[in-house]
């Protein structure tokens, strides 16, 4: 499989790379007959009392060192929200730790559990350090005074010949109120697309103390490629985040997807993005389903970066349904970039959805009469041609200049549209250039959670 991938200036045409998902397992070299050893030796079976203590503790093991060492551990609580941040280190230099099982506990002053969660990840590579972030929502009035991170189980594998495929580069933290948006590049060195990758972000102040953290799930990480990410990080009040460590986890929910000819199932007819006078990213694309099947959950990943390859803005979203041979409009909602990051390049990766089914076998919506109502909004009429009401719809708008180049856009959700009727929708937009020279194209489609009535 060959795929072109590049970036260019925002004022000119930008690359729209296409990815397709297919399900297959990743094969790894190693001795298939070798049996990985467990973290902990087997112990004799004992009879347990049916009455467990409030906070049972593991049987002490003073002989066998745990291959996972907790090197840092901190927590913060704001009202009912609790964040636990930790660093985990693989002490072995000749083995991959597989299927690491953890238990995270939040305790009160008497040692009773106020919250607990089991979590796991697939690999911890030799001498690798990874970040752990766990969020809890407590009942009002509860206060924690301590936390524990317990390594419950895992396997030591000295035969698996596999290197860490996912790395993070150029992280930045942009303040939003008392919290931060952390951005960066997520790189995948493998010839496989990974799904459901969990990003754990641990934030530090200038003194190297942990002052916050956050998590984000990245649904698709394209093969042999890089994409921008964004993680919301909560920080302790009064603290200034100096730097952030972000660790990607391949978890038990992750799959590895192999490419194929179906990567060409979506054709890009037109696309472009721009930054307007208010430092907002705007624009969109025209896509076509080249297959005779319904595509569901097409995934779009947008990254804006500056001349130093710092990620100013990153977002991702699903395009819920594209019917066979249908041409659709995709646009992003206007988003303001940080003042300290001047966007110069954009990267839009579209992961075509899987062949699926949708309750409606055709698109019953028609968008028309699209026109500006003021400087920042476009009014669109949407007609429902179905003989049933539609709970809501999604309306996309793209704006072209006199050279027929896309220089703006936006989208909006509608309210209920009754059978055989129309509704007027106001769509917020942003654009680069003179409004009088712009033409408007609108498109309406159904979201995945639409409901049909009488």
TORKOL-4160 file (C-alpha; in steps of 0.2 Angstrom, whole numbers, padded with zeros to 4 digits, m for minus):
454
<pt num="1" X="0000" Y="0000" Z="0000"/>
<pt num="2" X="0006" Y="0017" Z="m0005"/>
<pt num="3" X="0000" Y="0033" Z="0002"/>
<pt num="4" X="0005" Y="0051" Z="m0001"/>
<pt num="5" X="0006" Y="0062" Z="0014"/>
<pt num="6" X="0012" Y="0080" Z="0016"/>
<pt num="7" X="0008" Y="0097" Z="0023"/>
<pt num="8" X="0009" Y="0114" Z="0015"/>
<pt num="9" X="0005" Y="0132" Z="0018"/>
<pt num="10" X="m0013" Y="0135" Z="0024"/>
<pt num="11" X="m0017" Y="0149" Z="0011"/>
<pt num="12" X="m0014" Y="0136" Z="m0003"/>
<pt num="13" X="m0021" Y="0119" Z="m0006"/>
<pt num="14" X="m0017" Y="0106" Z="0008"/>
<pt num="15" X="m0015" Y="0088" Z="0007"/>
<pt num="16" X="m0030" Y="0077" Z="0012"/>
<pt num="17" X="m0023" Y="0059" Z="0016"/>
<pt num="18" X="m0034" Y="0044" Z="0016"/>
<pt num="19" X="m0034" Y="0029" Z="0027"/>
<pt num="20" X="m0045" Y="0014" Z="0028"/>
<pt num="21" X="m0048" Y="0002" Z="0042"/>
<pt num="22" X="m0048" Y="m0017" Z="0041"/>
<pt num="23" X="m0047" Y="m0029" Z="0055"/>
<pt num="24" X="m0032" Y="m0041" Z="0056"/>
<pt num="25" X="m0020" Y="m0045" Z="0070"/>
<pt num="26" X="m0002" Y="m0040" Z="0071"/>
<pt num="27" X="0010" Y="m0054" Z="0070"/>
<pt num="28" X="0026" Y="m0053" Z="0080"/>
<pt num="29" X="0042" Y="m0063" Z="0079"/>
<pt num="30" X="0047" Y="m0074" Z="0093"/>
<pt num="31" X="0047" Y="m0092" Z="0099"/>
<pt num="32" X="0029" Y="m0098" Z="0098"/>
<pt num="33" X="0032" Y="m0112" Z="0110"/>
<pt num="34" X="0039" Y="m0101" Z="0123"/>
<pt num="35" X="0028" Y="m0098" Z="0139"/>
<pt num="36" X="0030" Y="m0081" Z="0146"/>
<pt num="37" X="0032" Y="m0081" Z="0165"/>
<pt num="38" X="0020" Y="m0072" Z="0177"/>
<pt num="39" X="0025" Y="m0057" Z="0187"/>
<pt num="40" X="0022" Y="m0067" Z="0203"/>
<pt num="41" X="0026" Y="m0085" Z="0207"/>
<pt num="42" X="0011" Y="m0097" Z="0210"/>
<pt num="43" X="0006" Y="m0099" Z="0228"/>
<pt num="44" X="m0003" Y="m0112" Z="0237"/>
<pt num="45" X="m0022" Y="m0111" Z="0238"/>
<pt num="46" X="m0029" Y="m0104" Z="0254"/>
<pt num="47" X="m0046" Y="m0103" Z="0261"/>
<pt num="48" X="m0052" Y="m0085" Z="0262"/>
<pt num="49" X="m0064" Y="m0079" Z="0275"/>
<pt num="50" X="m0081" Y="m0073" Z="0267"/>
<pt num="51" X="m0079" Y="m0057" Z="0277"/>
<pt num="52" X="m0066" Y="m0047" Z="0268"/>
<pt num="53" X="m0058" Y="m0032" Z="0276"/>
<pt num="54" X="m0063" Y="m0015" Z="0270"/>
<pt num="55" X="m0046" Y="m0012" Z="0262"/>
<pt num="56" X="m0038" Y="m0029" Z="0259"/>
<pt num="57" X="m0019" Y="m0029" Z="0256"/>
<pt num="58" X="m0009" Y="m0041" Z="0246"/>
<pt num="59" X="0001" Y="m0054" Z="0254"/>
<pt num="60" X="0018" Y="m0047" Z="0257"/>
<pt num="61" X="0032" Y="m0054" Z="0246"/>
<pt num="62" X="0049" Y="m0049" Z="0252"/>
<pt num="63" X="0059" Y="m0061" Z="0240"/>
<pt num="64" X="0052" Y="m0058" Z="0222"/>
<pt num="65" X="0054" Y="m0040" Z="0216"/>
<pt num="66" X="0041" Y="m0033" Z="0205"/>
<pt num="67" X="0047" Y="m0030" Z="0188"/>
<pt num="68" X="0036" Y="m0014" Z="0187"/>
<pt num="69" X="0042" Y="0000" Z="0198"/>
<pt num="70" X="0032" Y="0015" Z="0203"/>
<pt num="71" X="0044" Y="0029" Z="0202"/>
<pt num="72" X="0032" Y="0044" Z="0204"/>
<pt num="73" X="0015" Y="0045" Z="0212"/>
<pt num="74" X="0004" Y="0060" Z="0215"/>
<pt num="75" X="m0015" Y="0065" Z="0217"/>
<pt num="76" X="m0026" Y="0080" Z="0217"/>
<pt num="77" X="m0044" Y="0083" Z="0222"/>
<pt num="78" X="m0055" Y="0097" Z="0217"/>
<pt num="79" X="m0072" Y="0095" Z="0225"/>
<pt num="80" X="m0079" Y="0078" Z="0219"/>
<pt num="81" X="m0065" Y="0076" Z="0205"/>
<pt num="82" X="m0050" Y="0066" Z="0209"/>
<pt num="83" X="m0035" Y="0063" Z="0198"/>
<pt num="84" X="m0021" Y="0051" Z="0201"/>
<pt num="85" X="m0005" Y="0052" Z="0192"/>
<pt num="86" X="0010" Y="0039" Z="0192"/>
<pt num="87" X="0025" Y="0034" Z="0182"/>
<pt num="88" X="0029" Y="0016" Z="0180"/>
<pt num="89" X="0046" Y="0009" Z="0175"/>
<pt num="90" X="0050" Y="m0008" Z="0168"/>
<pt num="91" X="0066" Y="m0013" Z="0178"/>
<pt num="92" X="0070" Y="m0027" Z="0165"/>
<pt num="93" X="0082" Y="m0023" Z="0151"/>
<pt num="94" X="0079" Y="m0040" Z="0142"/>
<pt num="95" X="0060" Y="m0042" Z="0143"/>
<pt num="96" X="0044" Y="m0035" Z="0137"/>
<pt num="97" X="0031" Y="m0034" Z="0151"/>
<pt num="98" X="0014" Y="m0040" Z="0143"/>
<pt num="99" X="m0004" Y="m0037" Z="0149"/>
<pt num="100" X="0000" Y="m0027" Z="0164"/>
<pt num="101" X="m0014" Y="m0027" Z="0176"/>
<pt num="102" X="m0016" Y="m0013" Z="0188"/>
<pt num="103" X="m0028" Y="m0008" Z="0202"/>
<pt num="104" X="m0029" Y="0010" Z="0207"/>
<pt num="105" X="m0036" Y="0015" Z="0224"/>
<pt num="106" X="m0042" Y="0031" Z="0232"/>
<pt num="107" X="m0042" Y="0030" Z="0251"/>
<pt num="108" X="m0049" Y="0041" Z="0266"/>
<pt num="109" X="m0039" Y="0045" Z="0282"/>
<pt num="110" X="m0044" Y="0028" Z="0290"/>
<pt num="111" X="m0038" Y="0018" Z="0274"/>
<pt num="112" X="m0055" Y="0014" Z="0268"/>
<pt num="113" X="m0058" Y="0013" Z="0249"/>
<pt num="114" X="m0068" Y="0028" Z="0242"/>
<pt num="115" X="m0064" Y="0023" Z="0224"/>
<pt num="116" X="m0056" Y="0009" Z="0215"/>
<pt num="117" X="m0053" Y="0005" Z="0196"/>
<pt num="118" X="m0044" Y="m0010" Z="0187"/>
<pt num="119" X="m0035" Y="m0004" Z="0172"/>
<pt num="120" X="m0022" Y="m0013" Z="0160"/>
<pt num="121" X="m0011" Y="m0010" Z="0145"/>
<pt num="122" X="m0003" Y="m0022" Z="0133"/>
<pt num="123" X="0015" Y="m0018" Z="0133"/>
<pt num="124" X="0029" Y="m0011" Z="0144"/>
<pt num="125" X="0045" Y="m0012" Z="0134"/>
<pt num="126" X="0063" Y="m0015" Z="0142"/>
<pt num="127" X="0068" Y="m0001" Z="0153"/>
<pt num="128" X="0053" Y="0010" Z="0147"/>
<pt num="129" X="0044" Y="0022" Z="0158"/>
<pt num="130" X="0026" Y="0025" Z="0155"/>
<pt num="131" X="0013" Y="0037" Z="0163"/>
<pt num="132" X="m0003" Y="0032" Z="0172"/>
<pt num="133" X="m0018" Y="0044" Z="0174"/>
<pt num="134" X="m0034" Y="0038" Z="0183"/>
<pt num="135" X="m0049" Y="0049" Z="0185"/>
<pt num="136" X="m0062" Y="0047" Z="0199"/>
<pt num="137" X="m0079" Y="0056" Z="0203"/>
<pt num="138" X="m0083" Y="0054" Z="0221"/>
<pt num="139" X="m0099" Y="0058" Z="0231"/>
<pt num="140" X="m0100" Y="0075" Z="0238"/>
<pt num="141" X="m0092" Y="0078" Z="0254"/>
<pt num="142" X="m0079" Y="0063" Z="0253"/>
<pt num="143" X="m0061" Y="0068" Z="0255"/>
<pt num="144" X="m0046" Y="0057" Z="0250"/>
<pt num="145" X="m0030" Y="0057" Z="0260"/>
<pt num="146" X="m0020" Y="0044" Z="0251"/>
<pt num="147" X="m0019" Y="0033" Z="0235"/>
<pt num="148" X="m0012" Y="0017" Z="0230"/>
<pt num="149" X="m0007" Y="0009" Z="0213"/>
<pt num="150" X="m0005" Y="m0010" Z="0214"/>
<pt num="151" X="0002" Y="m0021" Z="0201"/>
<pt num="152" X="m0010" Y="m0036" Z="0200"/>
<pt num="153" X="m0003" Y="m0047" Z="0186"/>
<pt num="154" X="0006" Y="m0047" Z="0170"/>
<pt num="155" X="0018" Y="m0058" Z="0160"/>
<pt num="156" X="0037" Y="m0057" Z="0157"/>
<pt num="157" X="0041" Y="m0061" Z="0139"/>
<pt num="158" X="0059" Y="m0063" Z="0134"/>
<pt num="159" X="0055" Y="m0070" Z="0117"/>
<pt num="160" X="0044" Y="m0057" Z="0109"/>
<pt num="161" X="0054" Y="m0047" Z="0096"/>
<pt num="162" X="0044" Y="m0031" Z="0096"/>
<pt num="163" X="0048" Y="m0012" Z="0098"/>
<pt num="164" X="0038" Y="0002" Z="0104"/>
<pt num="165" X="0028" Y="0008" Z="0089"/>
<pt num="166" X="0020" Y="0023" Z="0096"/>
<pt num="167" X="0030" Y="0039" Z="0102"/>
<pt num="168" X="0025" Y="0057" Z="0106"/>
<pt num="169" X="0035" Y="0072" Z="0100"/>
<pt num="170" X="0034" Y="0091" Z="0102"/>
<pt num="171" X="0021" Y="0092" Z="0117"/>
<pt num="172" X="0015" Y="0110" Z="0121"/>
<pt num="173" X="0003" Y="0116" Z="0135"/>
<pt num="174" X="m0009" Y="0130" Z="0132"/>
<pt num="175" X="m0018" Y="0138" Z="0146"/>
<pt num="176" X="m0037" Y="0138" Z="0146"/>
<pt num="177" X="m0044" Y="0145" Z="0162"/>
<pt num="178" X="m0037" Y="0135" Z="0177"/>
<pt num="179" X="m0033" Y="0120" Z="0165"/>
<pt num="180" X="m0023" Y="0117" Z="0150"/>
<pt num="181" X="m0024" Y="0110" Z="0133"/>
<pt num="182" X="m0009" Y="0099" Z="0129"/>
<pt num="183" X="m0005" Y="0095" Z="0111"/>
<pt num="184" X="0008" Y="0086" Z="0101"/>
<pt num="185" X="0012" Y="0073" Z="0088"/>
<pt num="186" X="0008" Y="0055" Z="0090"/>
<pt num="187" X="0019" Y="0044" Z="0078"/>
<pt num="188" X="0016" Y="0026" Z="0073"/>
<pt num="189" X="0031" Y="0017" Z="0066"/>
<pt num="190" X="0022" Y="0001" Z="0063"/>
<pt num="191" X="0014" Y="m0004" Z="0046"/>
<pt num="192" X="m0003" Y="m0006" Z="0055"/>
<pt num="193" X="m0016" Y="0006" Z="0061"/>
<pt num="194" X="m0019" Y="0005" Z="0079"/>
<pt num="195" X="m0037" Y="0008" Z="0087"/>
<pt num="196" X="m0042" Y="0014" Z="0104"/>
<pt num="197" X="m0025" Y="0021" Z="0109"/>
<pt num="198" X="m0026" Y="0028" Z="0127"/>
<pt num="199" X="m0016" Y="0044" Z="0129"/>
<pt num="200" X="m0010" Y="0048" Z="0147"/>
<pt num="201" X="m0004" Y="0065" Z="0151"/>
<pt num="202" X="0006" Y="0070" Z="0167"/>
<pt num="203" X="0009" Y="0088" Z="0169"/>
<pt num="204" X="0024" Y="0096" Z="0179"/>
<pt num="205" X="0029" Y="0113" Z="0186"/>
<pt num="206" X="0046" Y="0121" Z="0183"/>
<pt num="207" X="0052" Y="0112" Z="0199"/>
<pt num="208" X="0048" Y="0095" Z="0192"/>
<pt num="209" X="0033" Y="0092" Z="0203"/>
<pt num="210" X="0017" Y="0083" Z="0196"/>
<pt num="211" X="0003" Y="0096" Z="0196"/>
<pt num="212" X="m0010" Y="0089" Z="0185"/>
<pt num="213" X="m0015" Y="0076" Z="0172"/>
<pt num="214" X="m0028" Y="0070" Z="0160"/>
<pt num="215" X="m0033" Y="0056" Z="0148"/>
<pt num="216" X="m0039" Y="0055" Z="0130"/>
<pt num="217" X="m0044" Y="0041" Z="0119"/>
<pt num="218" X="m0037" Y="0041" Z="0101"/>
<pt num="219" X="m0048" Y="0030" Z="0090"/>
<pt num="220" X="m0036" Y="0028" Z="0075"/>
<pt num="221" X="m0017" Y="0030" Z="0074"/>
<pt num="222" X="m0013" Y="0028" Z="0056"/>
<pt num="223" X="0001" Y="0016" Z="0050"/>
<pt num="224" X="0018" Y="0023" Z="0047"/>
<pt num="225" X="0012" Y="0041" Z="0050"/>
<pt num="226" X="0010" Y="0055" Z="0063"/>
<pt num="227" X="m0006" Y="0064" Z="0068"/>
<pt num="228" X="m0009" Y="0078" Z="0080"/>
<pt num="229" X="m0017" Y="0075" Z="0097"/>
<pt num="230" X="m0025" Y="0086" Z="0110"/>
<pt num="231" X="m0028" Y="0081" Z="0129"/>
<pt num="232" X="m0037" Y="0092" Z="0142"/>
<pt num="233" X="m0026" Y="0092" Z="0157"/>
<pt num="234" X="m0033" Y="0097" Z="0174"/>
<pt num="235" X="m0020" Y="0106" Z="0185"/>
<pt num="236" X="m0019" Y="0111" Z="0204"/>
<pt num="237" X="m0025" Y="0128" Z="0207"/>
<pt num="238" X="m0011" Y="0141" Z="0207"/>
<pt num="239" X="0001" Y="0130" Z="0198"/>
<pt num="240" X="0009" Y="0134" Z="0181"/>
<pt num="241" X="0012" Y="0119" Z="0170"/>
<pt num="242" X="0030" Y="0119" Z="0163"/>
<pt num="243" X="0030" Y="0103" Z="0153"/>
<pt num="244" X="0020" Y="0087" Z="0150"/>
<pt num="245" X="0024" Y="0069" Z="0148"/>
<pt num="246" X="0012" Y="0060" Z="0137"/>
<pt num="247" X="0012" Y="0041" Z="0136"/>
<pt num="248" X="0002" Y="0031" Z="0123"/>
<pt num="249" X="m0005" Y="0014" Z="0128"/>
<pt num="250" X="m0010" Y="0000" Z="0117"/>
<pt num="251" X="m0024" Y="m0008" Z="0128"/>
<pt num="252" X="m0034" Y="m0024" Z="0128"/>
<pt num="253" X="m0047" Y="m0014" Z="0118"/>
<pt num="254" X="m0035" Y="m0009" Z="0104"/>
<pt num="255" X="m0035" Y="m0018" Z="0087"/>
<pt num="256" X="m0021" Y="m0018" Z="0074"/>
<pt num="257" X="m0028" Y="m0014" Z="0056"/>
<pt num="258" X="m0019" Y="m0019" Z="0040"/>
<pt num="259" X="m0021" Y="m0008" Z="0025"/>
<pt num="260" X="m0027" Y="m0013" Z="0008"/>
<pt num="261" X="m0035" Y="m0007" Z="m0008"/>
<pt num="262" X="m0050" Y="m0002" Z="0001"/>
<pt num="263" X="m0040" Y="0014" Z="0006"/>
<pt num="264" X="m0046" Y="0021" Z="m0010"/>
<pt num="265" X="m0065" Y="0019" Z="m0005"/>
<pt num="266" X="m0066" Y="0038" Z="m0002"/>
<pt num="267" X="m0061" Y="0051" Z="m0016"/>
<pt num="268" X="m0057" Y="0069" Z="m0011"/>
<pt num="269" X="m0065" Y="0080" Z="m0024"/>
<pt num="270" X="m0060" Y="0097" Z="m0016"/>
<pt num="271" X="m0052" Y="0103" Z="0000"/>
<pt num="272" X="m0043" Y="0117" Z="0008"/>
<pt num="273" X="m0041" Y="0126" Z="0025"/>
<pt num="274" X="m0037" Y="0143" Z="0030"/>
<pt num="275" X="m0034" Y="0154" Z="0046"/>
<pt num="276" X="m0045" Y="0170" Z="0046"/>
<pt num="277" X="m0042" Y="0187" Z="0053"/>
<pt num="278" X="m0047" Y="0181" Z="0071"/>
<pt num="279" X="m0034" Y="0167" Z="0071"/>
<pt num="280" X="m0048" Y="0154" Z="0068"/>
<pt num="281" X="m0045" Y="0138" Z="0059"/>
<pt num="282" X="m0059" Y="0135" Z="0046"/>
<pt num="283" X="m0062" Y="0126" Z="0029"/>
<pt num="284" X="m0068" Y="0109" Z="0024"/>
<pt num="285" X="m0068" Y="0096" Z="0010"/>
<pt num="286" X="m0079" Y="0087" Z="m0003"/>
<pt num="287" X="m0078" Y="0068" Z="m0001"/>
<pt num="288" X="m0086" Y="0054" Z="m0012"/>
<pt num="289" X="m0090" Y="0037" Z="m0007"/>
<pt num="290" X="m0083" Y="0027" Z="m0022"/>
<pt num="291" X="m0090" Y="0010" Z="m0016"/>
<pt num="292" X="m0107" Y="0002" Z="m0018"/>
<pt num="293" X="m0108" Y="0000" Z="0001"/>
<pt num="294" X="m0114" Y="0012" Z="0016"/>
<pt num="295" X="m0098" Y="0018" Z="0025"/>
<pt num="296" X="m0101" Y="0021" Z="0043"/>
<pt num="297" X="m0090" Y="0031" Z="0056"/>
<pt num="298" X="m0078" Y="0039" Z="0044"/>
<pt num="299" X="m0065" Y="0047" Z="0055"/>
<pt num="300" X="m0057" Y="0064" Z="0051"/>
<pt num="301" X="m0041" Y="0070" Z="0061"/>
<pt num="302" X="m0036" Y="0088" Z="0059"/>
<pt num="303" X="m0019" Y="0095" Z="0064"/>
<pt num="304" X="m0013" Y="0113" Z="0063"/>
<pt num="305" X="0005" Y="0117" Z="0067"/>
<pt num="306" X="0017" Y="0132" Z="0066"/>
<pt num="307" X="0033" Y="0134" Z="0057"/>
<pt num="308" X="0043" Y="0125" Z="0071"/>
<pt num="309" X="0031" Y="0110" Z="0070"/>
<pt num="310" X="0023" Y="0114" Z="0086"/>
<pt num="311" X="0004" Y="0108" Z="0086"/>
<pt num="312" X="m0007" Y="0123" Z="0088"/>
<pt num="313" X="m0023" Y="0114" Z="0087"/>
<pt num="314" X="m0029" Y="0096" Z="0085"/>
<pt num="315" X="m0046" Y="0088" Z="0084"/>
<pt num="316" X="m0055" Y="0073" Z="0077"/>
<pt num="317" X="m0073" Y="0069" Z="0073"/>
<pt num="318" X="m0084" Y="0055" Z="0065"/>
<pt num="319" X="m0093" Y="0058" Z="0049"/>
<pt num="320" X="m0107" Y="0046" Z="0054"/>
<pt num="321" X="m0114" Y="0039" Z="0037"/>
<pt num="322" X="m0110" Y="0041" Z="0018"/>
<pt num="323" X="m0122" Y="0032" Z="0007"/>
<pt num="324" X="m0115" Y="0022" Z="m0009"/>
<pt num="325" X="m0108" Y="0034" Z="m0022"/>
<pt num="326" X="m0114" Y="0049" Z="m0012"/>
<pt num="327" X="m0104" Y="0065" Z="m0013"/>
<pt num="328" X="m0104" Y="0074" Z="0004"/>
<pt num="329" X="m0097" Y="0090" Z="0012"/>
<pt num="330" X="m0086" Y="0090" Z="0027"/>
<pt num="331" X="m0082" Y="0106" Z="0037"/>
<pt num="332" X="m0075" Y="0110" Z="0054"/>
<pt num="333" X="m0082" Y="0122" Z="0066"/>
<pt num="334" X="m0072" Y="0138" Z="0068"/>
<pt num="335" X="m0059" Y="0136" Z="0082"/>
<pt num="336" X="m0048" Y="0149" Z="0088"/>
<pt num="337" X="m0029" Y="0145" Z="0089"/>
<pt num="338" X="m0018" Y="0150" Z="0104"/>
<pt num="339" X="m0011" Y="0167" Z="0102"/>
<pt num="340" X="0006" Y="0160" Z="0106"/>
<pt num="341" X="0005" Y="0148" Z="0091"/>
<pt num="342" X="0004" Y="0155" Z="0073"/>
<pt num="343" X="m0003" Y="0141" Z="0062"/>
<pt num="344" X="0006" Y="0139" Z="0046"/>
<pt num="345" X="0002" Y="0121" Z="0040"/>
<pt num="346" X="m0012" Y="0109" Z="0041"/>
<pt num="347" X="m0014" Y="0090" Z="0040"/>
<pt num="348" X="m0031" Y="0082" Z="0038"/>
<pt num="349" X="m0032" Y="0063" Z="0038"/>
<pt num="350" X="m0048" Y="0054" Z="0034"/>
<pt num="351" X="m0050" Y="0036" Z="0039"/>
<pt num="352" X="m0064" Y="0030" Z="0029"/>
<pt num="353" X="m0077" Y="0020" Z="0039"/>
<pt num="354" X="m0082" Y="0002" Z="0038"/>
<pt num="355" X="m0095" Y="m0006" Z="0027"/>
<pt num="356" X="m0110" Y="m0005" Z="0038"/>
<pt num="357" X="m0129" Y="m0003" Z="0039"/>
<pt num="358" X="m0140" Y="0013" Z="0043"/>
<pt num="359" X="m0158" Y="0013" Z="0047"/>
<pt num="360" X="m0161" Y="0025" Z="0032"/>
<pt num="361" X="m0156" Y="0017" Z="0015"/>
<pt num="362" X="m0154" Y="0034" Z="0007"/>
<pt num="363" X="m0151" Y="0052" Z="0012"/>
<pt num="364" X="m0168" Y="0060" Z="0014"/>
<pt num="365" X="m0162" Y="0078" Z="0017"/>
<pt num="366" X="m0159" Y="0092" Z="0005"/>
<pt num="367" X="m0150" Y="0108" Z="0009"/>
<pt num="368" X="m0154" Y="0124" Z="m0001"/>
<pt num="369" X="m0156" Y="0143" Z="m0001"/>
<pt num="370" X="m0139" Y="0145" Z="0008"/>
<pt num="371" X="m0135" Y="0163" Z="0011"/>
<pt num="372" X="m0126" Y="0175" Z="0023"/>
<pt num="373" X="m0137" Y="0183" Z="0036"/>
<pt num="374" X="m0123" Y="0193" Z="0044"/>
<pt num="375" X="m0104" Y="0193" Z="0045"/>
<pt num="376" X="m0102" Y="0177" Z="0055"/>
<pt num="377" X="m0118" Y="0166" Z="0050"/>
<pt num="378" X="m0126" Y="0157" Z="0036"/>
<pt num="379" X="m0144" Y="0153" Z="0035"/>
<pt num="380" X="m0149" Y="0136" Z="0027"/>
<pt num="381" X="m0165" Y="0128" Z="0023"/>
<pt num="382" X="m0166" Y="0109" Z="0026"/>
<pt num="383" X="m0180" Y="0099" Z="0018"/>
<pt num="384" X="m0185" Y="0082" Z="0025"/>
<pt num="385" X="m0191" Y="0071" Z="0011"/>
<pt num="386" X="m0194" Y="0056" Z="0022"/>
<pt num="387" X="m0212" Y="0051" Z="0027"/>
<pt num="388" X="m0207" Y="0052" Z="0045"/>
<pt num="389" X="m0200" Y="0065" Z="0057"/>
<pt num="390" X="m0181" Y="0066" Z="0060"/>
<pt num="391" X="m0175" Y="0071" Z="0078"/>
<pt num="392" X="m0160" Y="0081" Z="0072"/>
<pt num="393" X="m0148" Y="0083" Z="0057"/>
<pt num="394" X="m0131" Y="0089" Z="0054"/>
<pt num="395" X="m0128" Y="0104" Z="0042"/>
<pt num="396" X="m0111" Y="0107" Z="0034"/>
<pt num="397" X="m0106" Y="0123" Z="0025"/>
<pt num="398" X="m0091" Y="0127" Z="0015"/>
<pt num="399" X="m0086" Y="0144" Z="0008"/>
<pt num="400" X="m0077" Y="0147" Z="m0009"/>
<pt num="401" X="m0068" Y="0163" Z="m0015"/>
<pt num="402" X="m0069" Y="0170" Z="m0033"/>
<pt num="403" X="m0055" Y="0157" Z="m0038"/>
<pt num="404" X="m0067" Y="0143" Z="m0032"/>
<pt num="405" X="m0055" Y="0139" Z="m0018"/>
<pt num="406" X="m0062" Y="0133" Z="m0001"/>
<pt num="407" X="m0058" Y="0147" Z="0012"/>
<pt num="408" X="m0070" Y="0144" Z="0026"/>
<pt num="409" X="m0085" Y="0134" Z="0033"/>
<pt num="410" X="m0094" Y="0128" Z="0048"/>
<pt num="411" X="m0107" Y="0116" Z="0054"/>
<pt num="412" X="m0123" Y="0115" Z="0065"/>
<pt num="413" X="m0135" Y="0103" Z="0072"/>
<pt num="414" X="m0154" Y="0106" Z="0068"/>
<pt num="415" X="m0169" Y="0103" Z="0079"/>
<pt num="416" X="m0183" Y="0091" Z="0075"/>
<pt num="417" X="m0188" Y="0091" Z="0056"/>
<pt num="418" X="m0206" Y="0085" Z="0053"/>
<pt num="419" X="m0210" Y="0073" Z="0038"/>
<pt num="420" X="m0211" Y="0083" Z="0022"/>
<pt num="421" X="m0207" Y="0099" Z="0029"/>
<pt num="422" X="m0192" Y="0111" Z="0030"/>
<pt num="423" X="m0182" Y="0120" Z="0044"/>
<pt num="424" X="m0171" Y="0135" Z="0044"/>
<pt num="425" X="m0154" Y="0133" Z="0051"/>
<pt num="426" X="m0142" Y="0146" Z="0057"/>
<pt num="427" X="m0124" Y="0140" Z="0054"/>
<pt num="428" X="m0109" Y="0149" Z="0062"/>
<pt num="429" X="m0095" Y="0151" Z="0050"/>
<pt num="430" X="m0077" Y="0158" Z="0048"/>
<pt num="431" X="m0068" Y="0163" Z="0032"/>
<pt num="432" X="m0053" Y="0171" Z="0025"/>
<pt num="433" X="m0057" Y="0185" Z="0013"/>
<pt num="434" X="m0071" Y="0197" Z="0007"/>
<pt num="435" X="m0088" Y="0191" Z="0011"/>
<pt num="436" X="m0095" Y="0199" Z="m0005"/>
<pt num="437" X="m0084" Y="0188" Z="m0015"/>
<pt num="438" X="m0089" Y="0171" Z="m0007"/>
<pt num="439" X="m0100" Y="0158" Z="m0013"/>
<pt num="440" X="m0109" Y="0146" Z="m0001"/>
<pt num="441" X="m0112" Y="0127" Z="m0003"/>
<pt num="442" X="m0122" Y="0118" Z="0010"/>
<pt num="443" X="m0125" Y="0100" Z="0014"/>
<pt num="444" X="m0136" Y="0091" Z="0026"/>
<pt num="445" X="m0135" Y="0073" Z="0033"/>
<pt num="446" X="m0140" Y="0061" Z="0047"/>
<pt num="447" X="m0130" Y="0058" Z="0063"/>
<pt num="448" X="m0128" Y="0041" Z="0070"/>
<pt num="449" X="m0140" Y="0044" Z="0085"/>
<pt num="450" X="m0155" Y="0051" Z="0074"/>
<pt num="451" X="m0172" Y="0045" Z="0079"/>
<pt num="452" X="m0187" Y="0043" Z="0067"/>
<pt num="453" X="m0205" Y="0047" Z="0072"/>
<pt num="454" X="m0222" Y="0048" Z="0064"/>
